Structure formats: structure tokens, C-alpha cells
Amino acid sequence: MRLLVVEDSTELAEALADGLRGLGFAVDVAGTFAEGDYKATITEYDVIVLDLNLPDGDGVELCRQLREGGSRAAILMLTARDRVADRVRGLDSGADDYVVKPFALEELTARIRALLRRAAEQRRPRIKLGNLEVCPATFTAAWAGEPLRLTAREFAVLEYLALRSPEVVSADELLEHVCDEYANPFSNTIRVHVANLRRKLGEAAGDRLVIDTLVGRGYRLWAQDQSR
């Protein structure tokens, strides 16, 4: 899952990003209204953590602008303002949740996961390919009812390949959806995650679930009972 943290305090923004990355999220950071607007416009984020006090504009206005522009990201307001009127204003602008500073990372993470579950239930139903079942709402996957032990990034790759199956997905497209802006497009990150998935899926499903590599094009996930 890819997140954007829009926060003018560099120290807080980096602390949040580091903490969330440690939990398996891909996280980008913006320090101003303009930068947040630009990144949220060119990238389809799952969640945007948005501070209300930005040096060049109001976070509420940015939230409203993103909604008017068609953004479907879940938006979590992050602010020191704790008056009811401020919370109502933020929620009325299109925000999905509201957290008041100071806060614990555990609480923020729980709120983010709740927003992701809600979005998954609304937009991404349970995916079934043969005996493979991927549940975006709970971030779990199973083969023939047996849970697959995957890292957060491995699950993100599997979810995206399953969602697009049996289409071919390029490495660049996978990189954009499961990694943050600091990922090196020339690295072997995606290849490593796919190799790990192949090993784990092979141990669980044998040759009944395959990730093909199509040279120069990308990867394709298919189950034995699917047409190739």
C-alpha cells in the first residue's frame, strides 16, 4: 500500500515515514501544499496523511481540491487543532478521519489500517483464482484455505498481479504501485519480490499457481484452471 504524508515539520514527517515504512508501507513525503497537491495528482495513493497547517496553504483546502479533482485516496487529517468546529470542517471537506497531535504511532497506524480495510471492502472485493484467495480488506492470502505467510510488500505484489490476472503487468507498473518514490527503477526490487513469491507459492501450490515472466513485457499470474 502506498501512502503520502503531507506535513511541514520535516522531523515529524520523516519520523512518521520511517515508522510506517518499518511496517511495510511504501511512503512518500511532501512538506508544502504545492508539493502535496503535485504528488497526489500524479500518483494514485491509498492513503494521504494530511496536516492542516501548511506553510503555503490550508490542508482543508487541499483536501477539498483533491476531492474535487477526483482523488479516491482515503484522507486522514493530522493537526494540533482539537476543536469540534475544526474537526467538522475537515470532515466536511472530504476527509475520512481525524487525528489530533500529539498522538501515538500505534494509533495512527490503526486508523490507517481501518481506512484501508474500508476502502478495500468498497473498491477491491475478495479475489479468487482457482484455490488462491486474496483478501485486500484484511491483507491476507491463502491457498486451499491455508494462510500464505507473506511480507507486506510480497502481499502487495501478489494482490496487484491477482487483481490484473491473467493480464501481463510490467515491472515499472508494479514498482509504482508497491514502492515509494525513492525506489530505484533500475534496481532488482520487483524481481526479488517475485522470486520470493514464486518460492512461497510453489511450496504451497506446486505448479498449480504460476507467475510467468514474459521477457521485455513483465509478469503474469495464473492458476491452473485459468486460460492462458
C-alpha positions in Angstrom: 0.0 0.0 0.0 1.3 3.4 -0.9 0.9 6.4 1.4 1.6 10.1 1.2 2.5 12.1 4.3 1.9 15.9 3.8 3.5 17.5 6.9 5.5 20.8 7.2 7.6 19.6 10.1 10.5 17.7 8.4 11.3 15.9 11.7 7.8 14.7 12.2 7.3 13.8 8.6 10.4 11.7 8.4 9.7 10.0 11.8 6.2 9.0 10.5 7.6 7.9 7.2 10.3 5.7 8.8 7.8 4.2 11.3 5.3 3.4 8.5 7.9 2.0 6.2 9.0 -0.2 9.0 5.5 -1.7 9.0 5.7 -2.5 5.3 4.0 0.6 3.7 5.5 2.5 0.8 5.6 6.1 1.9 6.2 9.4 0.1 6.6 12.8 1.9 5.6 16.3 1.0 6.3 19.4 3.1 4.0 22.0 1.4 0.6 22.5 -0.1 2.0 22.7 -3.6 4.2 19.6 -3.2 1.4 17.6 -1.7 -1.0 18.7 -4.5 1.5 17.7 -7.2 2.4 14.3 -5.8 -1.3 13.4 -5.0 -2.2 14.4 -8.6 0.4 12.3 -10.4 0.3 9.2 -8.1 -2.7 7.1 -7.0 -2.2 6.8 -3.3 -4.1 4.5 -1.0 -4.0 6.9 2.0 -3.0 10.5 2.4 -2.0 11.7 5.9 -2.6 15.5 5.7 -1.5 18.2 8.1 -3.9 21.2 8.3 -1.2 23.8 8.9 1.0 24.0 5.8 3.3 27.0 5.1 1.7 27.8 1.8 -1.9 26.9 2.3 -4.6 25.3 4.3 -4.8 21.5 4.5 -8.6 21.6 4.5 -8.5 23.4 1.1 -6.0 20.9 -0.2 -8.3 18.1 0.8 -11.3 19.8 -0.9 -9.2 20.4 -4.0 -8.1 16.7 -4.2 -11.7 15.5 -3.8 -12.9 17.9 -6.5 -10.1 16.6 -8.7 -11.4 13.0 -8.3 -8.9 11.6 -5.8 -10.2 8.4 -4.3 -7.4 8.1 -1.6 -8.5 7.8 2.0 -7.5 11.1 3.7 -6.5 11.3 7.3 -6.3 14.8 8.8 -3.4 15.3 11.2 -3.4 18.5 13.2 -3.0 20.2 16.6 -6.5 21.8 16.3 -8.8 19.9 18.6 -11.9 22.0 18.5 -15.1 20.3 17.3 -15.6 23.0 14.7 -12.2 22.3 13.2 -12.9 18.6 13.0 -16.2 19.1 11.4 -14.7 21.5 8.8 -12.0 18.9 7.9 -14.5 16.1 7.6 -16.9 18.2 5.5 -14.1 18.9 3.1 -13.8 15.3 2.3 -11.5 13.8 4.9 -12.2 10.3 6.1 -10.7 10.5 9.6 -9.1 13.0 12.0 -6.2 12.6 14.5 -5.1 15.3 16.9 -1.5 15.9 17.8 0.2 14.6 19.9 -0.5 11.0 19.0 1.0 7.6 19.2 2.3 5.9 16.0 0.3 2.8 17.0 -3.0 4.8 17.0 -2.2 6.4 13.6 -1.3 3.0 12.1 -4.5 1.5 13.4 -6.5 4.4 11.9 -4.7 3.9 8.6 -5.4 0.2 8.5 -9.1 0.8 9.3 -9.3 3.2 6.3 -7.5 0.7 4.1 -9.9 -2.1 5.1 -12.9 0.2 4.5 -11.6 1.2 1.0 -10.8 -2.4 0.2 -14.3 -3.6 1.1 -15.8 -0.8 -1.1 -13.4 -1.0 -4.1 -11.5 -4.3 -4.1 -13.5 -7.3 -3.3 -12.0 -10.7 -2.4 -10.1 -12.1 -5.3 -10.2 -15.8 -6.2 -8.0 -17.6 -8.7 -8.5 -21.3 -8.5 -7.6 -22.2 -4.9 -5.9 -18.9 -4.3 -7.8 -16.4 -2.3 -6.6 -12.8 -1.7 -8.5 -10.6 0.7 -7.4 -6.9 0.4 -9.7 -5.9 3.3 -7.7 -8.0 5.8 -4.4 -8.0 3.9 -4.3 -11.8 3.9 -3.9 -14.5 1.2 -4.5 -18.3 1.3 -4.1 -21.3 -0.9 -6.8 -24.0 -0.4 -7.7 -22.4 2.8 -4.2 -22.5 4.2 -2.7 -19.0 5.0 0.3 -17.8 3.0 3.0 -16.2 5.1 3.9 -13.1 3.1 5.6 -9.8 3.9 3.6 -6.6 3.4 5.5 -6.0 0.1 5.0 -9.5 -1.2 1.3 -9.3 -0.4 1.1 -6.0 -2.3 2.8 -7.6 -5.4 0.5 -10.7 -5.2 -2.6 -8.6 -4.8 -1.8 -6.5 -7.8 -0.9 -9.4 -10.0 -4.1 -11.3 -8.9 -6.2 -8.2 -9.5 -4.9 -7.9 -13.0 -4.7 -11.7 -13.8 -4.4 -13.0 -16.4 -3.1 -9.7 -17.9 0.7 -9.0 -18.1 1.9 -6.4 -15.6 5.2 -4.6 -16.3 7.9 -4.3 -13.6 7.5 -0.5 -13.8 3.8 -0.7 -13.1 4.4 -3.0 -10.1 7.2 -0.7 -8.8 4.8 2.4 -9.0 2.1 0.6 -7.1 4.0 -1.2 -4.3 7.1 1.0 -3.7 7.7 4.7 -2.8 9.3 7.5 -4.8 12.8 6.6 -3.5 12.7 3.2 -5.1 15.4 2.8 -7.7 13.7 2.0 -11.1 17.0 0.3 -12.2 17.2 -2.0 -9.1 16.0 -5.6 -8.9 13.5 -4.9 -6.2 10.5 -6.3 -8.1 12.5 -9.3 -9.3 13.4 -10.2 -5.7 9.8 -9.9 -4.5 8.6 -12.0 -7.4 11.2 -14.6 -6.8 10.2 -14.8 -3.1 6.6 -15.1 -4.1 7.4 -17.9 -6.6 9.1 -19.8 -3.9 6.3 -19.4 -1.3 3.6 -20.1 -3.8 5.5 -23.1 -5.1 5.8 -24.6 -1.6 2.0 -24.1 -1.1 0.6 -24.8 -4.6 3.2 -26.6 -6.6 2.7 -25.9 -10.3 -1.0 -25.1 -9.9 -0.2 -21.4 -9.4 2.3 -19.8 -11.6 3.9 -16.3 -12.1 5.2 -16.2 -15.7 8.0 -13.9 -16.8 7.4 -12.5 -20.3 10.8 -11.1 -21.3 10.5 -7.4 -22.1 6.9 -7.2 -21.0 6.5 -8.1 -17.4 4.8 -10.7 -15.2 1.5 -12.7 -15.3 -0.1 -14.6 -12.5 -2.4 -17.5 -13.5 -4.0 -20.5 -11.8 -4.1 -24.0 -13.4 -7.8 -23.7 -14.2 -7.4 -20.3 -15.9 -7.0 -19.9 -19.6 -3.5 -18.7 -20.5 
